[in-house]
């Protein structure tokens, strides 16, 4: 199975009022999440499960992904903001064998830590970036498939859309 770790897009500052749980994406965050999702949809060709942290900024990012991929968010997992990779591993072991790709929308520093634990390498996890990992059969480790920051995925989606090229 392929695991895609997606960081939420740009959100309001914590000092803008409200709780951390309810921080929303900024207007720029919504735009970059939508553009990233359009590009990512061109890179995903399998049966997809989409999981998100229950925090608002990740739910909003996941909504853009759901729309671009034509799927629903199937789980809002408390283990994501808690940084509990062990629980997530347990949960993804029970996914249908028809699911080839699991997308997890989450937060830093957990996504970077999980990438390092799964692959043995550290990558920068900027807002709305994606780390794609080919998990081993046990789901305990994996290899890097690709890594893309939001601007690269946005350009990919924009080129396809603006050039009138057929989807891959």
C-alpha positions as CSV (number, residue, x, y, z in Angstrom):
1,X,0.0,0.0,0.0
2,X,1.1,3.6,-0.7
3,X,0.9,6.0,2.2
4,X,0.7,9.7,1.4
5,X,1.4,12.1,4.3
6,X,-0.2,15.5,3.6
7,X,0.4,18.5,5.8
8,X,-2.6,20.9,6.1
9,X,-2.4,24.2,4.2
10,X,-1.7,27.6,5.7
11,X,-3.9,28.3,8.7
12,X,-4.8,31.3,10.9
13,X,-2.2,32.1,13.6
14,X,-2.9,30.6,17.0
15,X,-3.1,34.1,18.4
16,X,-6.0,35.1,16.2
17,X,-8.5,34.0,18.8
18,X,-10.3,30.7,19.3
19,X,-8.7,27.3,20.2
20,X,-6.0,25.5,18.3
21,X,-8.7,22.9,17.4
22,X,-10.8,25.5,15.5
23,X,-8.0,27.3,13.6
24,X,-9.2,27.7,10.0
25,X,-7.3,27.8,6.7
26,X,-6.6,31.3,5.5
27,X,-7.9,32.4,2.0
28,X,-4.4,31.6,0.7
29,X,-4.5,28.3,2.5
30,X,-7.8,27.3,0.8
31,X,-6.4,28.3,-2.6
32,X,-3.1,26.4,-2.1
33,X,-5.0,23.3,-0.8
34,X,-7.3,23.3,-3.8
35,X,-4.4,23.7,-6.2
36,X,-2.4,21.0,-4.4
37,X,-5.3,18.6,-4.4
38,X,-5.9,19.1,-8.2
39,X,-2.2,18.2,-8.9
40,X,-2.3,15.3,-6.4
41,X,-5.4,13.8,-8.1
42,X,-3.2,13.4,-11.2
43,X,-0.7,11.3,-9.2
44,X,-3.2,8.9,-7.5
45,X,-4.6,6.2,-9.6
46,X,-5.6,3.6,-7.1
47,X,-8.5,2.9,-4.7
48,X,-8.0,5.7,-2.1
49,X,-8.8,5.9,1.6
50,X,-8.7,9.5,3.0
51,X,-8.1,10.1,6.7
52,X,-7.8,13.4,8.5
53,X,-7.0,14.8,11.8
54,X,-10.2,16.2,13.4
55,X,-8.8,19.7,13.8
56,X,-10.5,22.2,11.5
57,X,-7.6,23.2,9.4
58,X,-6.9,19.6,8.4
59,X,-10.6,18.9,7.8
60,X,-10.7,21.9,5.5
61,X,-7.6,20.6,3.6
62,X,-9.0,17.1,3.4
63,X,-12.2,18.5,2.0
64,X,-10.3,19.9,-1.0
65,X,-8.6,16.5,-1.4
66,X,-11.9,14.7,-1.2
67,X,-13.4,16.9,-3.9
68,X,-10.4,16.6,-6.3
69,X,-10.2,12.8,-5.8
70,X,-14.0,12.1,-5.8
71,X,-13.9,10.4,-2.4
72,X,-15.2,11.1,1.0
73,X,-13.1,11.4,4.2
74,X,-13.5,8.0,5.7
75,X,-12.0,8.7,9.1
76,X,-11.3,11.6,11.4
77,X,-8.6,10.0,13.6
78,X,-7.6,11.4,17.0
79,X,-4.4,9.5,16.7
80,X,-3.2,11.9,14.0
81,X,-2.9,15.1,16.1
82,X,-1.8,12.9,19.0
83,X,1.1,11.7,16.9
84,X,0.2,8.0,17.6
85,X,1.8,6.2,14.6
86,X,1.3,2.9,16.4
87,X,-2.5,3.3,16.5
88,X,-2.6,4.5,12.9
89,X,-0.5,1.4,11.8
90,X,-3.0,-0.8,13.7
91,X,-5.9,0.9,12.0
92,X,-4.5,0.8,8.4
93,X,-3.8,-2.9,8.8
94,X,-7.6,-3.4,8.9
95,X,-8.3,-1.5,5.6
96,X,-9.9,-3.4,2.8
97,X,-7.3,-5.1,0.6
98,X,-8.8,-3.1,-2.3
99,X,-7.4,0.1,-0.9
100,X,-4.0,0.8,-2.6
101,X,-3.5,4.3,-1.3
102,X,-4.0,5.8,2.2
103,X,-3.9,9.6,2.4
104,X,-3.4,11.0,5.9
105,X,-3.9,14.8,6.4
106,X,-2.1,15.9,9.5
107,X,0.3,18.2,11.3
108,X,3.9,18.9,11.9
109,X,6.0,17.7,13.7
110,X,4.3,14.4,13.6
111,X,4.3,13.9,9.8
112,X,8.1,14.5,9.6
113,X,8.7,12.2,12.5
114,X,6.5,9.5,10.9
115,X,8.3,9.8,7.6
116,X,11.7,9.4,9.3
117,X,10.4,6.4,11.3
118,X,9.0,4.7,8.3
119,X,11.7,5.5,5.7
120,X,14.8,6.3,7.8
121,X,15.2,9.7,6.1
122,X,14.0,13.2,7.1
123,X,12.2,15.5,4.7
124,X,10.9,19.1,5.2
125,X,7.2,19.0,5.6
126,X,6.0,22.4,4.5
127,X,2.4,23.4,4.4
128,X,0.3,21.5,1.8
129,X,3.3,19.3,0.9
130,X,3.1,15.5,0.3
131,X,5.4,12.6,1.2
132,X,4.5,9.4,-0.7
133,X,5.8,6.2,0.8
134,X,5.6,2.7,-0.5
135,X,4.9,0.7,2.7
136,X,6.3,-2.8,3.1
137,X,3.9,-5.7,3.3
138,X,3.9,-5.5,7.1
139,X,3.2,-1.7,7.1
140,X,6.1,-1.2,9.5
141,X,8.4,0.6,7.1
142,X,8.7,1.8,3.6
143,X,10.6,3.5,0.8
144,X,10.2,7.0,-0.5
145,X,8.2,7.1,-3.8
146,X,8.2,10.9,-4.2
147,X,8.0,14.1,-2.3
148,X,6.3,17.3,-3.6
149,X,5.7,20.7,-2.1
150,X,2.4,22.4,-2.8
151,X,3.7,24.7,-5.5
152,X,4.9,21.7,-7.6
153,X,1.6,19.9,-7.4
154,X,-0.3,23.2,-8.1
155,X,1.8,23.7,-11.2
156,X,1.2,20.2,-12.4
157,X,-2.6,20.6,-11.9
158,X,-2.5,24.1,-13.5
159,X,-0.6,22.9,-16.6
160,X,-3.0,20.1,-17.2
161,X,-6.0,22.3,-16.7
162,X,-4.7,25.4,-18.6
163,X,-3.1,23.5,-21.5
164,X,-6.1,21.3,-22.1
165,X,-4.0,18.2,-21.7
166,X,-5.9,15.0,-20.9
167,X,-5.6,13.7,-17.3
168,X,-2.8,11.1,-16.9
